[in-house]
Amino acid sequence: MPVPFLSPEILALLGLVYKHNDERVAEVRDRHLLFAHYTSAESAFSILSGRSLWLRNAAVMNDHSEIAYGRAILDILIEGDLGKRMWAVLDNAHDGVSNDIRARYYHEAHYAREMTFMSSLCEHDRDDSLGRLSMWRAYGGPTAGVALVFNSHVVTETGFDLGIYASPVLYGGEAEVYAELRRVVEAIEANAHVISAVDRMMVADVLSNALRFALLSTKHPGFCEEREWRLICMLDQIPKGAPVEQIIRSVGGIPQRIYELKLPEPSGAAGTALRWDSLLDRIIIGPSVFPETIKDALERELKRQGVGRWDQLVEISDIPLRR
């Protein structure tokens, strides 16, 4: 949630609005989950070479239509009976603030694809050396797919300072989104004093951004086995000094803008949770024609960078892939 100064009052409001996110982050910490970013071997090598995380424009990602899916559901709910309850509580604390939130939400929803850059991560169990079959079907075979597997810091250590936020995907339709929105509405109804204690403009920021994250993080239940999280960068909310840079790269033959989060080198600050060599848990090469060739190239690049365990990080999945 993009808030530069987290006063106790703002933290209390965030706790009411981001209940689902906070519960999922707590689960990540409790289970020590890993996260896999599936991509082509070519892109994986470029990411490793640049010691960075890539965030691509939502308009060119595989599931770009999901933004329209999430918006269609939210538009109905926030203008329905549940939405009216939410607006009433907010307006009672700050007269007319619901109009500000609505205006921002619809404006940001209209430009969501152009203004949003994302990276997809799948929850990855620690004992999984194969990778997810559905993801290899998308990236394996002649294309040669790779899973860059990161520790939980890739989710738990993002936030305002980086200009990148981690958001768990909610799989479902109108009923599931309604249930989560109802939890938020009931929480703010029971704690209306929390809203009154926060500045009107900040209340508008918190609620409009919460709706924006919900729009960007809702997917059809048919994709639930992916167990996806999204790293989200919103161009209008990158703070000054954030280590996020725009680059131009060709992905799948399409030259495009990419926003990359540059991470410290292995010799960088020891206290940085997102330091490149400590963030990487392993690399899995999916079913492909030349897995050993890819493994050799990735290991040589890791060694060149001075990454510890360079000769132990790369694995080849033996999962069978039939097309």
C-alpha positions in Angstrom: 0.0 0.0 0.0 1.7 3.2 -1.1 1.8 5.3 2.1 5.1 7.2 2.9 4.3 7.8 6.6 2.7 4.9 8.5 1.3 6.6 11.6 -0.5 4.3 14.1 -3.9 5.6 12.8 -3.0 4.7 9.2 -1.7 1.3 10.2 -5.0 0.6 11.9 -6.9 1.6 8.7 -4.6 -0.6 6.6 -5.3 -3.5 8.9 -9.0 -3.2 8.3 -8.8 -2.8 4.5 -6.0 -5.3 3.7 -7.1 -8.2 5.9 -6.9 -10.8 3.1 -3.4 -9.6 2.1 -2.1 -9.6 5.7 -3.5 -13.2 6.3 -1.8 -14.5 3.1 1.6 -12.8 4.0 1.4 -14.4 7.5 0.8 -17.8 5.8 3.9 -17.2 3.6 6.0 -16.5 6.7 4.6 -19.4 8.7 5.1 -22.0 5.9 8.4 -20.5 4.6 7.0 -20.6 1.1 9.1 -20.1 -2.0 8.0 -18.3 -5.2 8.7 -19.4 -8.8 8.8 -17.0 -11.7 8.3 -19.0 -14.9 9.7 -17.5 -18.1 11.6 -18.4 -21.2 15.3 -19.5 -20.9 16.3 -16.4 -22.9 14.5 -14.0 -20.6 15.7 -15.9 -17.5 19.3 -15.4 -18.7 18.7 -11.7 -19.2 17.2 -11.3 -15.8 20.1 -13.1 -14.2 22.6 -11.0 -16.2 21.0 -7.8 -15.0 20.5 -9.0 -11.4 17.0 -7.6 -11.5 13.3 -8.5 -11.3 11.4 -7.7 -14.5 7.9 -6.2 -14.4 6.1 -6.1 -17.8 3.1 -4.1 -18.9 -0.2 -5.7 -18.1 -1.3 -5.2 -21.7 1.2 -7.7 -23.1 1.1 -10.4 -20.3 -0.4 -13.8 -20.9 -3.5 -13.1 -18.7 -4.0 -9.4 -19.5 -7.8 -10.0 -19.9 -8.0 -10.7 -16.2 -7.9 -7.0 -15.5 -11.2 -6.7 -17.4 -12.5 -9.7 -15.5 -11.7 -8.1 -12.1 -13.1 -4.8 -13.1 -16.4 -6.3 -14.3 -16.9 -7.8 -10.8 -15.9 -4.8 -8.8 -18.0 -2.4 -10.8 -21.1 -4.4 -9.9 -20.2 -4.8 -6.2 -19.2 -1.2 -5.3 -22.4 0.1 -6.9 -24.6 -2.5 -5.2 -26.0 -2.8 -1.7 -22.6 -3.8 -0.2 -20.9 -0.8 -1.8 -23.6 1.5 -0.5 -22.8 0.3 3.0 -19.2 1.0 2.5 -19.8 4.5 1.1 -22.1 5.3 4.0 -19.5 4.5 6.6 -16.8 6.5 4.8 -19.1 9.5 4.2 -20.2 9.5 7.8 -16.5 10.0 8.8 -15.6 12.4 6.0 -18.5 13.9 4.1 -18.4 13.2 0.4 -15.1 11.2 0.5 -16.9 8.3 -1.4 -17.2 10.6 -4.5 -13.4 11.1 -4.4 -12.7 7.4 -4.1 -15.2 6.5 -6.9 -13.7 9.1 -9.2 -10.2 7.8 -8.6 -11.2 4.2 -8.9 -12.9 4.6 -12.3 -10.1 6.8 -13.6 -7.4 4.3 -12.6 -9.4 1.4 -13.8 -9.7 2.9 -17.2 -5.9 3.3 -17.5 -5.0 0.2 -15.5 -3.4 -1.7 -18.4 -1.3 1.2 -19.6 -0.2 2.3 -16.1 0.5 -1.1 -14.5 3.6 -3.2 -14.8 3.6 -6.7 -13.2 5.5 -9.9 -12.6 3.8 -13.2 -11.9 5.0 -15.5 -9.2 3.7 -19.0 -8.2 3.8 -20.3 -4.7 6.4 -23.1 -4.7 6.8 -25.8 -2.1 10.3 -26.4 -0.8 10.4 -30.1 -1.7 9.3 -29.4 -5.3 12.1 -30.1 -7.8 9.9 -30.6 -10.8 7.9 -27.3 -11.2 4.3 -27.0 -12.2 3.2 -28.9 -15.3 0.7 -26.3 -16.4 3.5 -23.7 -16.4 5.8 -25.9 -18.4 3.1 -26.4 -21.0 3.2 -22.6 -21.4 7.0 -22.2 -21.3 8.5 -25.6 -21.9 9.3 -27.7 -25.0 11.0 -26.0 -28.0 10.7 -22.6 -26.2 12.8 -23.8 -23.3 11.3 -22.6 -20.0 13.0 -21.8 -16.7 11.6 -21.2 -13.2 13.6 -18.7 -11.1 12.7 -19.7 -7.6 13.0 -17.0 -4.9 12.7 -17.1 -1.1 9.8 -15.4 0.6 11.5 -12.0 0.8 10.4 -11.4 -2.8 6.9 -11.0 -1.3 7.4 -9.9 2.3 10.1 -7.3 1.7 8.4 -5.3 -1.1 6.6 -2.0 -0.4 6.6 1.7 -0.6 10.4 2.3 -0.6 10.8 0.0 -3.7 7.7 1.3 -5.5 6.6 -2.4 -5.9 3.9 -4.2 -4.0 3.2 -7.9 -3.7 -0.5 -8.9 -4.0 -2.0 -12.4 -3.6 -4.4 -13.4 -6.4 -8.0 -14.0 -5.4 -9.5 -16.8 -7.5 -13.2 -16.7 -7.9 -16.2 -15.0 -9.3 -18.7 -12.4 -7.9 -19.5 -14.5 -4.9 -15.9 -14.9 -3.7 -15.1 -11.2 -4.3 -18.3 -10.3 -2.5 -17.3 -12.4 0.5 -13.9 -10.6 0.8 -15.4 -7.1 0.3 -18.0 -7.9 2.9 -15.3 -8.7 5.4 -13.8 -5.2 4.8 -17.1 -3.5 5.0 -18.0 -5.2 8.3 -14.6 -4.3 9.7 -14.9 -0.6 8.9 -18.5 -0.5 10.1 -17.3 -2.0 13.5 -14.4 0.4 13.6 -15.7 3.7 12.2 -13.6 5.6 14.7 -10.5 4.4 12.9 -11.6 6.1 9.6 -12.4 9.4 11.5 -8.9 9.4 13.0 -7.2 9.5 9.5 -7.0 12.5 7.2 -9.7 12.6 4.5 -7.1 12.6 1.7 -5.3 9.6 3.2 -8.6 7.7 3.5 -9.3 8.3 -0.2 -5.7 7.1 -1.0 -6.1 3.9 1.1 -9.5 2.9 -0.2 -9.0 3.8 -3.9 -5.7 1.9 -3.9 -7.3 -1.1 -2.2 -9.9 -1.3 -4.9 -7.1 -0.9 -7.5 -5.2 -3.8 -6.1 -8.4 -5.9 -6.0 -9.0 -5.1 -9.7 -5.5 -6.2 -10.6 -5.5 -9.3 -8.4 -8.7 -11.1 -9.2 -8.7 -14.1 -11.6 -11.1 -16.8 -12.8 -11.2 -19.8 -10.5 -10.1 -22.0 -13.4 -6.5 -20.8 -12.8 -6.5 -21.5 -9.1 -3.8 -24.2 -9.2 -1.3 -21.6 -10.2 -1.4 -20.2 -6.6 -0.2 -16.8 -8.1 1.0 -13.7 -6.5 1.7 -10.5 -8.4 4.4 -8.0 -8.0 2.8 -4.7 -9.0 4.3 -1.4 -10.1 2.0 1.5 -10.7 3.7 4.2 -12.7 1.9 7.0 -11.0 3.0 5.8 -7.6 6.8 5.2 -7.9 8.5 7.2 -5.1 11.5 9.3 -5.8 14.7 7.4 -5.4 13.1 3.9 -5.8 15.5 1.4 -7.5 13.1 0.9 -10.4 14.3 1.7 -13.9 12.7 1.6 -17.3 14.5 -0.4 -20.0 13.5 -1.7 -23.5 13.8 -5.4 -24.1 12.4 -7.8 -26.7 10.3 -10.6 -25.1 8.9 -13.3 -27.3 9.9 -11.2 -30.3 8.0 -8.1 -29.0 10.1 -5.0 -28.2 8.6 -3.4 -25.1 9.1 -1.3 -22.0 10.0 -3.2 -18.9 10.5 -1.8 -15.4 13.2 -3.6 -13.6 14.0 -3.7 -9.9 17.7 -3.6 -9.6 19.0 -5.7 -6.7 22.4 -5.3 -4.9 25.3 -7.4 -6.1 26.6 -10.3 -4.0 29.2 -7.9 -2.6 26.5 -5.3 -1.8 25.0 -4.3 1.6 24.8 -7.4 3.8 21.6 -6.2 5.5 19.6 -5.9 2.4 16.9 -8.6 2.4 16.5 -8.5 -1.4 20.2 -8.9 -2.1 20.5 -10.9 -5.4 22.6 -13.9 -4.2 20.4 -14.5 -1.1 17.1 -14.0 -2.9 17.7 -16.9 -5.3 16.8 -20.3 -3.8 17.2 -22.4 -6.9 16.7 -22.4 -10.7 14.7 -25.1 -12.4 15.1 -25.8 -16.1 11.9 -27.2 -17.6 11.4 -29.8 -20.3 13.4 -28.7 -23.4 15.6 -29.9 -26.2 18.9 -28.6 -24.7 18.6 -28.6 -20.9 22.3 -29.3 -20.3 23.3 -26.4 -22.6 21.0 -24.1 -20.7 22.3 -25.3 -17.3 25.9 -24.7 -18.4 25.1 -21.1 -19.5 23.2 -20.2 -16.4 25.9 -21.6 -14.1 28.6 -19.8 -15.9 26.7 -16.5 -15.5 26.1 -17.1 -11.8 29.8 -17.9 -11.3 30.8 -14.7 -13.3 28.6 -12.7 -10.9 30.2 -14.2 -7.8 27.0 -15.8 -6.6 27.6 -18.3 -3.9 26.5 -21.9 -4.6 26.6 -21.2 -8.3 27.3 -24.8 -9.0 24.4 -26.0 -6.8 21.5 -23.7 -7.7 20.5 -25.0 -11.2 18.4 -28.1 -11.5 16.9 -29.9 -14.5 13.3 -31.0 -14.1 12.5 -34.5 -15.3 8.8 -34.0 -15.4 7.3 -35.5 -18.6 5.8 -33.0 -21.0 3.3 -34.2 -23.6 1.8 -31.7 -26.1 
